[in-house]
Amino acid sequence: MGSFIFRVLANGVALWVASLIVPGIAFGSGSDTLNTVITIAAVGLVFGLLNAVLKPILFVLSLPALILTLGLFTFVLNAIMLSITSWAASGLGLAFDVNEFWWDAIFGALIVSIVSTMLNLFNPSDARG
């Protein structure tokens, strides 16, 4: 359970960092700090759930493209997941928006991948002894 919560928080922080770096990714108006933090955590949860359920299906369906591009199509898959998260978040009433697929989503997916990988290195539940 602790590992799941850590990963949700890591996803939320990674999405927040991407929103700071990429101008086309935004978390609502941000007038209230507590509301923004709750939104970031909720979007991190949505992103994590979509990655757990939908990404393996998309991975298998895009296996020929992944092989043909020697794995570089993974960036496009991650951008698709970020765009789907934006769509799902707006459907849930969460203030998270990714404006443009080719620039914002792909660059944002790269940032999210790097930051979440770095944060998951510090996951205490994944200690291998």
N, CA, C and O atoms as CSV, one atom per row, in Angstrom:
chain,resi,resn,atom,element,x,y,z
A,1,MET,N,N,0.825,-1.202,0.000
A,1,MET,CA,C,0.000,0.000,0.000
A,1,MET,C,C,0.863,1.257,0.000
A,1,MET,O,O,0.543,2.236,-0.674
A,2,GLY,N,N,1.960,1.227,0.760
A,2,GLY,CA,C,2.857,2.371,0.815
A,2,GLY,C,C,3.509,2.648,-0.525
A,2,GLY,O,O,3.715,3.802,-0.901
A,3,SER,N,N,3.833,1.576,-1.246
A,3,SER,CA,C,4.433,1.728,-2.567
A,3,SER,C,C,3.457,2.382,-3.542
A,3,SER,O,O,3.850,3.210,-4.364
A,4,PHE,N,N,2.176,2.003,-3.443
A,4,PHE,CA,C,1.157,2.586,-4.312
A,4,PHE,C,C,1.011,4.081,-4.046
A,4,PHE,O,O,0.950,4.879,-4.982
A,5,ILE,N,N,0.956,4.459,-2.773
A,5,ILE,CA,C,0.824,5.874,-2.419
A,5,ILE,C,C,2.054,6.643,-2.871
A,5,ILE,O,O,1.936,7.762,-3.371
A,6,PHE,N,N,3.230,6.058,-2.703
A,6,PHE,CA,C,4.459,6.719,-3.145
A,6,PHE,C,C,4.437,6.943,-4.651
A,6,PHE,O,O,4.824,8.011,-5.127
A,7,ARG,N,N,3.988,5.945,-5.401
A,7,ARG,CA,C,3.947,6.083,-6.863
A,7,ARG,C,C,2.923,7.130,-7.311
A,7,ARG,O,O,3.167,7.867,-8.267
A,8,VAL,N,N,1.788,7.195,-6.627
A,8,VAL,CA,C,0.794,8.229,-6.950
A,8,VAL,C,C,1.379,9.611,-6.696
A,8,VAL,O,O,1.230,10.517,-7.515
A,9,LEU,N,N,2.046,9.767,-5.556
A,9,LEU,CA,C,2.668,11.059,-5.254
A,9,LEU,C,C,3.797,11.381,-6.229
A,9,LEU,O,O,3.960,12.531,-6.636
A,10,ALA,N,N,4.575,10.367,-6.604
A,10,ALA,CA,C,5.649,10.580,-7.584
A,10,ALA,C,C,5.068,10.996,-8.937
A,10,ALA,O,O,5.607,11.884,-9.597
A,11,ASN,N,N,3.972,10.356,-9.348
A,11,ASN,CA,C,3.305,10.755,-10.596
A,11,ASN,C,C,2.801,12.186,-10.506
A,11,ASN,O,O,2.953,12.961,-11.450
A,12,GLY,N,N,2.200,12.539,-9.374
A,12,GLY,CA,C,1.700,13.898,-9.194
A,12,GLY,C,C,2.810,14.931,-9.261
A,12,GLY,O,O,2.664,15.967,-9.910
A,13,VAL,N,N,3.925,14.648,-8.586
A,13,VAL,CA,C,5.058,15.575,-8.620
A,13,VAL,C,C,5.626,15.674,-10.032
A,13,VAL,O,O,5.966,16.767,-10.487
A,14,ALA,N,N,5.731,14.542,-10.730
A,14,ALA,CA,C,6.246,14.549,-12.099
A,14,ALA,C,C,5.341,15.357,-13.030
A,14,ALA,O,O,5.831,16.100,-13.880
A,15,LEU,N,N,4.042,15.215,-12.875
A,15,LEU,CA,C,3.106,15.994,-13.687
A,15,LEU,C,C,3.192,17.476,-13.344
A,15,LEU,O,O,3.098,18.326,-14.230
A,16,TRP,N,N,3.369,17.788,-12.064
A,16,TRP,CA,C,3.502,19.179,-11.642
A,16,TRP,C,C,4.773,19.804,-12.216
A,16,TRP,O,O,4.744,20.943,-12.683
A,17,VAL,N,N,5.890,19.066,-12.185
A,17,VAL,CA,C,7.143,19.569,-12.760
A,17,VAL,C,C,6.970,19.791,-14.259
A,17,VAL,O,O,7.448,20.789,-14.799
A,18,ALA,N,N,6.294,18.872,-14.926
A,18,ALA,CA,C,6.044,19.043,-16.366
A,18,ALA,C,C,5.205,20.294,-16.620
A,18,ALA,O,O,5.428,20.999,-17.605
A,19,SER,N,N,4.241,20.575,-15.738
A,19,SER,CA,C,3.418,21.772,-15.924
A,19,SER,C,C,4.224,23.042,-15.689
A,19,SER,O,O,3.883,24.094,-16.230
A,20,LEU,N,N,5.277,22.964,-14.900
A,20,LEU,CA,C,6.144,24.124,-14.686
A,20,LEU,C,C,7.064,24.379,-15.873
A,20,LEU,O,O,7.396,25.526,-16.173
A,21,ILE,N,N,7.472,23.310,-16.545
A,21,ILE,CA,C,8.444,23.424,-17.636
A,21,ILE,C,C,7.772,23.622,-18.986
A,21,ILE,O,O,8.224,24.443,-19.783
A,22,VAL,N,N,6.701,22.884,-19.256
A,22,VAL,CA,C,6.035,22.920,-20.557
A,22,VAL,C,C,4.872,23.916,-20.492
A,22,VAL,O,O,3.957,23.732,-19.690
A,23,PRO,N,N,4.891,24.960,-21.315
A,23,PRO,CA,C,3.834,25.970,-21.245
A,23,PRO,C,C,2.439,25.442,-21.596
A,23,PRO,O,O,1.445,26.024,-21.161
A,24,GLY,N,N,2.337,24.365,-22.364
A,24,GLY,CA,C,1.045,23.849,-22.783
A,24,GLY,C,C,0.414,22.860,-21.826
A,24,GLY,O,O,-0.648,22.310,-22.119
A,25,ILE,N,N,1.049,22.622,-20.679
A,25,ILE,CA,C,0.495,21.730,-19.656
A,25,ILE,C,C,0.203,22.583,-18.438
A,25,ILE,O,O,1.076,23.298,-17.947
A,26,ALA,N,N,-1.043,22.505,-17.944
A,26,ALA,CA,C,-1.418,23.391,-16.841
A,26,ALA,C,C,-2.355,22.701,-15.861
A,26,ALA,O,O,-3.159,21.845,-16.232
A,27,PHE,N,N,-2.230,23.094,-14.614
A,27,PHE,CA,C,-3.134,22.687,-13.547
A,27,PHE,C,C,-4.003,23.872,-13.165
A,27,PHE,O,O,-3.656,24.605,-12.239
A,28,GLY,N,N,-5.101,24.081,-13.837
A,28,GLY,CA,C,-6.109,25.085,-13.488
A,28,GLY,C,C,-5.581,26.463,-13.170
A,28,GLY,O,O,-4.477,26.833,-13.569
A,29,SER,N,N,-6.397,27.226,-12.433
A,29,SER,CA,C,-6.041,28.601,-12.118
A,29,SER,C,C,-5.074,28.675,-10.951
A,29,SER,O,O,-4.234,29.575,-10.916
A,30,GLY,N,N,-5.162,27.762,-9.997
A,30,GLY,CA,C,-4.214,27.698,-8.896
A,30,GLY,C,C,-4.333,28.813,-7.882
A,30,GLY,O,O,-3.323,29.236,-7.319
A,31,SER,N,N,-5.544,29.305,-7.629
A,31,SER,CA,C,-5.712,30.386,-6.668
A,31,SER,C,C,-5.518,29.901,-5.237
A,31,SER,O,O,-5.002,30.649,-4.406
A,32,ASP,N,N,-5.911,28.690,-4.931
A,32,ASP,CA,C,-5.802,28.132,-3.594
A,32,ASP,C,C,-4.759,27.015,-3.603
A,32,ASP,O,O,-4.873,26.071,-4.385
A,33,THR,N,N,-3.752,27.112,-2.747
A,33,THR,CA,C,-2.659,26.140,-2.744
A,33,THR,C,C,-3.147,24.741,-2.380
A,33,THR,O,O,-2.762,23.770,-3.031
A,34,LEU,N,N,-3.974,24.622,-1.367
A,34,LEU,CA,C,-4.478,23.313,-0.952
A,34,LEU,C,C,-5.285,22.656,-2.068
A,34,LEU,O,O,-5.153,21.455,-2.307
A,35,ASN,N,N,-6.115,23.434,-2.747
A,35,ASN,CA,C,-6.911,22.916,-3.856
A,35,ASN,C,C,-6.012,22.439,-4.993
A,35,ASN,O,O,-6.291,21.415,-5.617
A,36,THR,N,N,-4.940,23.174,-5.261
A,36,THR,CA,C,-4.004,22.784,-6.313
A,36,THR,C,C,-3.285,21.487,-5.945
A,36,THR,O,O,-3.107,20.617,-6.797
A,37,VAL,N,N,-2.873,21.350,-4.691
A,37,VAL,CA,C,-2.191,20.129,-4.243
A,37,VAL,C,C,-3.124,18.924,-4.341
A,37,VAL,O,O,-2.707,17.848,-4.768
A,38,ILE,N,N,-4.375,19.101,-3.948
A,38,ILE,CA,C,-5.348,18.009,-4.046
A,38,ILE,C,C,-5.586,17.645,-5.510
A,38,ILE,O,O,-5.704,16.465,-5.841
A,39,THR,N,N,-5.655,18.636,-6.383
A,39,THR,CA,C,-5.833,18.380,-7.819
A,39,THR,C,C,-4.643,17.626,-8.377
A,39,THR,O,O,-4.816,16.683,-9.149
A,40,ILE,N,N,-3.430,18.028,-7.996
A,40,ILE,CA,C,-2.226,17.343,-8.476
A,40,ILE,C,C,-2.219,15.887,-8.012
A,40,ILE,O,O,-1.880,14.995,-8.790
A,41,ALA,N,N,-2.586,15.638,-6.760
A,41,ALA,CA,C,-2.633,14.258,-6.247
A,41,ALA,C,C,-3.705,13.442,-6.970
A,41,ALA,O,O,-3.483,12.276,-7.295
A,42,ALA,N,N,-4.861,14.050,-7.221
A,42,ALA,CA,C,-5.943,13.337,-7.915
A,42,ALA,C,C,-5.551,13.021,-9.350
A,42,ALA,O,O,-5.826,11.925,-9.838
A,43,VAL,N,N,-4.912,13.966,-10.032
A,43,VAL,CA,C,-4.472,13.718,-11.409
A,43,VAL,C,C,-3.359,12.674,-11.415
A,43,VAL,O,O,-3.284,11.863,-12.339
A,44,GLY,N,N,-2.496,12.680,-10.406
A,44,GLY,CA,C,-1.474,11.632,-10.281
A,44,GLY,C,C,-2.098,10.258,-10.134
A,44,GLY,O,O,-1.602,9.282,-10.697
A,45,LEU,N,N,-3.196,10.179,-9.373
A,45,LEU,CA,C,-3.918,8.914,-9.217
A,45,LEU,C,C,-4.538,8.475,-10.540
A,45,LEU,O,O,-4.429,7.308,-10.917
A,46,VAL,N,N,-5.180,9.390,-11.238
A,46,VAL,CA,C,-5.783,9.069,-12.545
A,46,VAL,C,C,-4.706,8.603,-13.516
A,46,VAL,O,O,-4.887,7.612,-14.224
A,47,PHE,N,N,-3.581,9.321,-13.549
A,47,PHE,CA,C,-2.468,8.968,-14.442
A,47,PHE,C,C,-1.929,7.577,-14.109
A,47,PHE,O,O,-1.657,6.782,-15.009
A,48,GLY,N,N,-1.778,7.287,-12.826
A,48,GLY,CA,C,-1.285,5.971,-12.411
A,48,GLY,C,C,-2.239,4.847,-12.768
A,48,GLY,O,O,-1.816,3.790,-13.238
A,49,LEU,N,N,-3.526,5.073,-12.546
A,49,LEU,CA,C,-4.518,4.044,-12.880
A,49,LEU,C,C,-4.586,3.803,-14.389
A,49,LEU,O,O,-4.673,2.657,-14.832
A,50,LEU,N,N,-4.546,4.868,-15.168
A,50,LEU,CA,C,-4.573,4.706,-16.623
A,50,LEU,C,C,-3.318,3.997,-17.117
A,50,LEU,O,O,-3.388,3.169,-18.024
A,51,ASN,N,N,-2.167,4.319,-16.523
A,51,ASN,CA,C,-0.934,3.639,-16.914
A,51,ASN,C,C,-0.973,2.159,-16.552
A,51,ASN,O,O,-0.431,1.327,-17.280
A,52,ALA,N,N,-1.608,1.829,-15.436
A,52,ALA,CA,C,-1.677,0.427,-15.012
A,52,ALA,C,C,-2.645,-0.380,-15.869
A,52,ALA,O,O,-2.408,-1.561,-16.124
A,53,VAL,N,N,-3.736,0.247,-16.319
A,53,VAL,CA,C,-4.776,-0.486,-17.044
A,53,VAL,C,C,-4.610,-0.380,-18.554
A,53,VAL,O,O,-4.640,-1.390,-19.257
A,54,LEU,N,N,-4.438,0.820,-19.047
A,54,LEU,CA,C,-4.490,1.063,-20.487
A,54,LEU,C,C,-3.139,0.920,-21.201
A,54,LEU,O,O,-3.090,0.466,-22.344
A,55,LYS,N,N,-2.056,1.302,-20.540
A,55,LYS,CA,C,-0.757,1.297,-21.209
A,55,LYS,C,C,-0.306,-0.091,-21.665
A,55,LYS,O,O,0.243,-0.202,-22.761
A,56,PRO,N,N,-0.510,-1.159,-20.881
A,56,PRO,CA,C,-0.117,-2.479,-21.391
A,56,PRO,C,C,-0.872,-2.878,-22.668
A,56,PRO,O,O,-0.310,-3.524,-23.552
A,57,ILE,N,N,-2.126,-2.493,-22.752
A,57,ILE,CA,C,-2.915,-2.792,-23.955
A,57,ILE,C,C,-2.354,-2.032,-25.153
A,57,ILE,O,O,-2.162,-2.602,-26.227
A,58,LEU,N,N,-2.090,-0.732,-24.959
A,58,LEU,CA,C,-1.517,0.077,-26.035
A,58,LEU,C,C,-0.125,-0.418,-26.420
A,58,LEU,O,O,0.256,-0.366,-27.589
A,59,PHE,N,N,0.628,-0.895,-25.438
A,59,PHE,CA,C,1.965,-1.413,-25.703
A,59,PHE,C,C,1.904,-2.624,-26.639
A,59,PHE,O,O,2.664,-2.715,-27.603
A,60,VAL,N,N,1.002,-3.537,-26.343
A,60,VAL,CA,C,0.875,-4.740,-27.174
A,60,VAL,C,C,0.374,-4.376,-28.576
A,60,VAL,O,O,0.860,-4.915,-29.570
A,61,LEU,N,N,-0.591,-3.466,-28.652
A,61,LEU,CA,C,-1.120,-3.067,-29.959
A,61,LEU,C,C,-0.087,-2.339,-30.813
A,61,LEU,O,O,-0.127,-2.410,-32.041
A,62,SER,N,N,0.835,-1.641,-30.159
A,62,SER,CA,C,1.826,-0.872,-30.915
A,62,SER,C,C,3.176,-1.577,-31.000
A,62,SER,O,O,4.174,-0.954,-31.361
A,63,LEU,N,N,3.221,-2.857,-30.677
A,63,LEU,CA,C,4.476,-3.601,-30.688
A,63,LEU,C,C,5.219,-3.530,-32.031
A,63,LEU,O,O,6.440,-3.373,-32.025
A,64,PRO,N,N,4.541,-3.637,-33.175
A,64,PRO,CA,C,5.279,-3.491,-34.435
A,64,PRO,C,C,5.951,-2.118,-34.579
A,64,PRO,O,O,7.086,-2.035,-35.050
A,65,ALA,N,N,5.270,-1.061,-34.183
A,65,ALA,CA,C,5.867,0.284,-34.261
A,65,ALA,C,C,7.027,0.421,-33.280
A,65,ALA,O,O,8.023,1.080,-33.579
A,66,LEU,N,N,6.899,-0.197,-32.117
A,66,LEU,CA,C,7.993,-0.154,-31.138
A,66,LEU,C,C,9.229,-0.871,-31.665
A,66,LEU,O,O,10.351,-0.394,-31.499
A,67,ILE,N,N,9.019,-2.010,-32.295
A,67,ILE,CA,C,10.145,-2.759,-32.851
A,67,ILE,C,C,10.763,-2.003,-34.018
A,67,ILE,O,O,11.986,-1.911,-34.125
A,68,LEU,N,N,9.930,-1.469,-34.883
A,68,LEU,CA,C,10.418,-0.747,-36.061
A,68,LEU,C,C,11.224,0.491,-35.681
A,68,LEU,O,O,12.203,0.815,-36.353
A,69,THR,N,N,10.832,1.182,-34.623
A,69,THR,CA,C,11.527,2.408,-34.205
A,69,THR,C,C,12.547,2.156,-33.097
A,69,THR,O,O,13.071,3.102,-32.508
A,70,LEU,N,N,12.827,0.890,-32.812
A,70,LEU,CA,C,13.781,0.492,-31.770
A,70,LEU,C,C,13.425,1.088,-30.412
A,70,LEU,O,O,14.305,1.483,-29.646
A,71,GLY,N,N,12.137,1.149,-30.125
A,71,GLY,CA,C,11.661,1.597,-28.831
A,71,GLY,C,C,11.346,3.073,-28.725
A,71,GLY,O,O,10.796,3.508,-27.714
A,72,LEU,N,N,11.677,3.857,-29.739
A,72,LEU,CA,C,11.421,5.298,-29.666
A,72,LEU,C,C,9.932,5.634,-29.686
A,72,LEU,O,O,9.536,6.721,-29.266
A,73,PHE,N,N,9.113,4.716,-30.167
A,73,PHE,CA,C,7.665,4.938,-30.175
A,73,PHE,C,C,7.110,4.999,-28.751
A,73,PHE,O,O,5.970,5.413,-28.542
A,74,THR,N,N,7.919,4.588,-27.780
A,74,THR,CA,C,7.508,4.680,-26.370
A,74,THR,C,C,7.188,6.117,-25.991
A,74,THR,O,O,6.281,6.360,-25.194
A,75,PHE,N,N,7.930,7.081,-26.558
A,75,PHE,CA,C,7.643,8.492,-26.280
A,75,PHE,C,C,6.252,8.869,-26.762
A,75,PHE,O,O,5.543,9.627,-26.100
A,76,VAL,N,N,5.866,8.347,-27.903
A,76,VAL,CA,C,4.525,8.621,-28.427
A,76,VAL,C,C,3.473,7.955,-27.541
A,76,VAL,O,O,2.429,8.549,-27.274
A,77,LEU,N,N,3.734,6.732,-27.083
A,77,LEU,CA,C,2.804,6.058,-26.166
A,77,LEU,C,C,2.626,6.853,-24.876
A,77,LEU,O,O,1.508,7.012,-24.386
A,78,ASN,N,N,3.729,7.350,-24.331
A,78,ASN,CA,C,3.646,8.146,-23.105
A,78,ASN,C,C,2.882,9.450,-23.344
A,78,ASN,O,O,2.140,9.900,-22.471
A,79,ALA,N,N,3.055,10.050,-24.505
A,79,ALA,CA,C,2.307,11.261,-24.839
A,79,ALA,C,C,0.818,10.964,-24.992
A,79,ALA,O,O,-0.023,11.770,-24.596
A,80,ILE,N,N,0.496,9.813,-25.564
A,80,ILE,CA,C,-0.911,9.401,-25.673
A,80,ILE,C,C,-1.505,9.233,-24.279
A,80,ILE,O,O,-2.632,9.657,-24.026
A,81,MET,N,N,-0.746,8.616,-23.377
A,81,MET,CA,C,-1.232,8.433,-22.011
A,81,MET,C,C,-1.439,9.779,-21.308
A,81,MET,O,O,-2.390,9.938,-20.542
A,82,LEU,N,N,-0.559,10.738,-21.564
A,82,LEU,CA,C,-0.706,12.067,-20.973
A,82,LEU,C,C,-1.937,12.773,-21.526
A,82,LEU,O,O,-2.652,13.446,-20.783
A,83,SER,N,N,-2.188,12.625,-22.822
A,83,SER,CA,C,-3.380,13.224,-23.431
A,83,SER,C,C,-4.664,12.565,-22.921
A,83,SER,O,O,-5.658,13.249,-22.675
A,84,ILE,N,N,-4.645,11.245,-22.763
A,84,ILE,CA,C,-5.810,10.547,-22.227
A,84,ILE,C,C,-6.049,10.961,-20.777
A,84,ILE,O,O,-7.197,11.093,-20.352
A,85,THR,N,N,-4.978,11.167,-20.020
A,85,THR,CA,C,-5.113,11.637,-18.642
A,85,THR,C,C,-5.756,13.019,-18.602
A,85,THR,O,O,-6.596,13.289,-17.744
A,86,SER,N,N,-5.366,13.891,-19.525
A,86,SER,CA,C,-5.973,15.221,-19.605
A,86,SER,C,C,-7.456,15.115,-19.903
A,86,SER,O,O,-8.265,15.825,-19.305
A,87,TRP,N,N,-7.817,14.232,-20.825
A,87,TRP,CA,C,-9.220,14.043,-21.182
A,87,TRP,C,C,-10.011,13.481,-20.001
A,87,TRP,O,O,-11.109,13.950,-19.703
A,88,ALA,N,N,-9.444,12.470,-19.329
A,88,ALA,CA,C,-10.131,11.850,-18.188
A,88,ALA,C,C,-10.248,12.827,-17.022
A,88,ALA,O,O,-11.274,12.866,-16.343
A,89,ALA,N,N,-9.208,13.611,-16.791
A,89,ALA,CA,C,-9.239,14.581,-15.694
A,89,ALA,C,C,-10.312,15.636,-15.929
A,89,ALA,O,O,-11.016,16.024,-14.997
A,90,SER,N,N,-10.440,16.098,-17.157
A,90,SER,CA,C,-11.487,17.086,-17.439
A,90,SER,C,C,-12.864,16.457,-17.283
A,90,SER,O,O,-13.805,17.131,-16.864
A,91,GLY,N,N,-12.995,15.188,-17.611
A,91,GLY,CA,C,-14.262,14.492,-17.416
A,91,GLY,C,C,-14.618,14.317,-15.949
A,91,GLY,O,O,-15.793,14.238,-15.592
A,92,LEU,N,N,-13.591,14.256,-15.097
A,92,LEU,CA,C,-13.808,14.132,-13.653
A,92,LEU,C,C,-13.891,15.486,-12.953
A,92,LEU,O,O,-14.052,15.557,-11.735
A,93,GLY,N,N,-13.779,16.559,-13.735
A,93,GLY,CA,C,-13.856,17.896,-13.152
A,93,GLY,C,C,-12.551,18.378,-12.551
A,93,GLY,O,O,-12.547,19.332,-11.773
A,94,LEU,N,N,-11.444,17.740,-12.896
A,94,LEU,CA,C,-10.130,18.160,-12.400
A,94,LEU,C,C,-9.507,19.142,-13.382
A,94,LEU,O,O,-9.614,18.967,-14.596
A,95,ALA,N,N,-8.867,20.157,-12.864
A,95,ALA,CA,C,-8.289,21.215,-13.700
A,95,ALA,C,C,-6.892,20.820,-14.156
A,95,ALA,O,O,-5.895,21.268,-13.589
A,96,PHE,N,N,-6.825,19.974,-15.186
A,96,PHE,CA,C,-5.553,19.565,-15.780
A,96,PHE,C,C,-5.734,19.566,-17.287
A,96,PHE,O,O,-6.677,18.963,-17.800
A,97,ASP,N,N,-4.834,20.241,-18.003
A,97,ASP,CA,C,-5.013,20.380,-19.440
A,97,ASP,C,C,-3.684,20.242,-20.163
A,97,ASP,O,O,-2.680,20.827,-19.757
A,98,VAL,N,N,-3.689,19.462,-21.240
A,98,VAL,CA,C,-2.557,19.351,-22.154
A,98,VAL,C,C,-3.051,19.907,-23.485
A,98,VAL,O,O,-3.950,19.339,-24.105
A,99,ASN,N,N,-2.461,21.020,-23.924
A,99,ASN,CA,C,-2.981,21.737,-25.089
A,99,ASN,C,C,-2.751,21.032,-26.412
A,99,ASN,O,O,-3.709,20.770,-27.139
A,100,GLU,N,N,-1.522,20.723,-26.740
A,100,GLU,CA,C,-1.193,20.230,-28.071
A,100,GLU,C,C,-0.446,18.906,-27.960
A,100,GLU,O,O,0.435,18.753,-27.113
A,101,PHE,N,N,-0.800,17.947,-28.819
A,101,PHE,CA,C,-0.202,16.621,-28.715
A,101,PHE,C,C,1.267,16.622,-29.090
A,101,PHE,O,O,2.099,16.179,-28.298
A,102,TRP,N,N,1.606,17.099,-30.260
A,102,TRP,CA,C,2.960,16.899,-30.776
A,102,TRP,C,C,4.025,17.631,-29.983
A,102,TRP,O,O,5.128,17.106,-29.830
A,103,TRP,N,N,3.748,18.804,-29.479
A,103,TRP,CA,C,4.785,19.520,-28.730
A,103,TRP,C,C,4.611,19.343,-27.237
A,103,TRP,O,O,5.530,18.901,-26.548
A,104,ASP,N,N,3.453,19.681,-26.742
A,104,ASP,CA,C,3.243,19.689,-25.297
A,104,ASP,C,C,3.207,18.283,-24.708
A,104,ASP,O,O,3.870,18.014,-23.706
A,105,ALA,N,N,2.447,17.392,-25.315
A,105,ALA,CA,C,2.302,16.047,-24.751
A,105,ALA,C,C,3.597,15.245,-24.861
A,105,ALA,O,O,3.959,14.543,-23.917
A,106,ILE,N,N,4.292,15.331,-25.975
A,106,ILE,CA,C,5.520,14.543,-26.124
A,106,ILE,C,C,6.619,15.089,-25.224
A,106,ILE,O,O,7.309,14.317,-24.559
A,107,PHE,N,N,6.794,16.408,-25.194
A,107,PHE,CA,C,7.805,16.987,-24.311
A,107,PHE,C,C,7.418,16.764,-22.845
A,107,PHE,O,O,8.277,16.464,-22.016
A,108,GLY,N,N,6.145,16.908,-22.529
A,108,GLY,CA,C,5.666,16.656,-21.172
A,108,GLY,C,C,5.861,15.208,-20.758
A,108,GLY,O,O,6.237,14.932,-19.619
A,109,ALA,N,N,5.607,14.277,-21.678
A,109,ALA,CA,C,5.805,12.857,-21.379
A,109,ALA,C,C,7.271,12.557,-21.104
A,109,ALA,O,O,7.587,11.734,-20.246
A,110,LEU,N,N,8.155,13.212,-21.819
A,110,LEU,CA,C,9.587,13.040,-21.571
A,110,LEU,C,C,9.955,13.536,-20.174
A,110,LEU,O,O,10.691,12.868,-19.448
A,111,ILE,N,N,9.445,14.699,-19.802
A,111,ILE,CA,C,9.705,15.264,-18.465
A,111,ILE,C,C,9.120,14.348,-17.386
A,111,ILE,O,O,9.789,14.043,-16.399
A,112,VAL,N,N,7.874,13.912,-17.574
A,112,VAL,CA,C,7.218,13.042,-16.593
A,112,VAL,C,C,8.003,11.738,-16.429
A,112,VAL,O,O,8.181,11.264,-15.307
A,113,SER,N,N,8.466,11.163,-17.520
A,113,SER,CA,C,9.229,9.911,-17.455
A,113,SER,C,C,10.518,10.092,-16.659
A,113,SER,O,O,10.850,9.263,-15.812
A,114,ILE,N,N,11.234,11.163,-16.927
A,114,ILE,CA,C,12.506,11.409,-16.241
A,114,ILE,C,C,12.285,11.654,-14.748
A,114,ILE,O,O,12.951,11.049,-13.909
A,115,VAL,N,N,11.347,12.543,-14.423
A,115,VAL,CA,C,11.118,12.894,-13.019
A,115,VAL,C,C,10.560,11.708,-12.237
A,115,VAL,O,O,11.006,11.458,-11.117
A,116,SER,N,N,9.604,10.976,-12.790
A,116,SER,CA,C,9.036,9.850,-12.049
A,116,SER,C,C,10.062,8.731,-11.878
A,116,SER,O,O,10.070,8.064,-10.844
A,117,THR,N,N,10.916,8.514,-12.858
A,117,THR,CA,C,11.978,7.519,-12.711
A,117,THR,C,C,12.940,7.914,-11.604
A,117,THR,O,O,13.332,7.080,-10.788
A,118,MET,N,N,13.324,9.196,-11.574
A,118,MET,CA,C,14.235,9.670,-10.529
A,118,MET,C,C,13.592,9.555,-9.147
A,118,MET,O,O,14.253,9.150,-8.190
A,119,LEU,N,N,12.306,9.910,-9.034
A,119,LEU,CA,C,11.630,9.819,-7.745
A,119,LEU,C,C,11.433,8.377,-7.303
A,119,LEU,O,O,11.541,8.080,-6.113
A,120,ASN,N,N,11.146,7.479,-8.233
A,120,ASN,CA,C,10.930,6.078,-7.881
A,120,ASN,C,C,12.212,5.377,-7.427
A,120,ASN,O,O,12.155,4.297,-6.838
A,121,LEU,N,N,13.367,5.990,-7.699
A,121,LEU,CA,C,14.610,5.441,-7.165
A,121,LEU,C,C,14.640,5.522,-5.643
A,121,LEU,O,O,15.335,4.744,-4.989
A,122,PHE,N,N,13.886,6.461,-5.083
A,122,PHE,CA,C,13.856,6.656,-3.641
A,122,PHE,C,C,12.666,5.984,-2.965
A,122,PHE,O,O,12.374,6.265,-1.803
A,123,ASN,N,N,11.986,5.108,-3.676
A,123,ASN,CA,C,10.828,4.416,-3.115
A,123,ASN,C,C,11.300,3.424,-2.054
A,123,ASN,O,O,11.984,2.453,-2.379
A,124,PRO,N,N,10.942,3.658,-0.783
A,124,PRO,CA,C,11.419,2.759,0.279
A,124,PRO,C,C,10.826,1.354,0.199
A,124,PRO,O,O,11.421,0.416,0.730
A,125,SER,N,N,9.688,1.182,-0.440
A,125,SER,CA,C,9.062,-0.138,-0.541
A,125,SER,C,C,9.731,-1.009,-1.583
A,125,SER,O,O,9.556,-2.227,-1.581
A,126,ASP,N,N,10.508,-0.388,-2.488
A,126,ASP,CA,C,11.183,-1.152,-3.530
A,126,ASP,C,C,12.621,-1.505,-3.154
A,126,ASP,O,O,13.408,-1.873,-4.025
A,127,ALA,N,N,12.975,-1.401,-1.880
A,127,ALA,CA,C,14.340,-1.701,-1.445
A,127,ALA,C,C,14.627,-3.173,-1.701
A,127,ALA,O,O,13.897,-4.064,-1.267
A,128,ARG,N,N,15.694,-3.382,-2.406
A,128,ARG,CA,C,16.094,-4.755,-2.728
A,128,ARG,C,C,17.267,-5.110,-1.814
A,128,ARG,O,O,18.340,-4.512,-1.889
A,129,GLY,N,N,17.039,-6.072,-0.974
A,129,GLY,CA,C,18.058,-6.369,0.027
A,129,GLY,C,C,18.745,-7.612,-0.142
A,129,GLY,O,O,19.621,-7.946,0.655
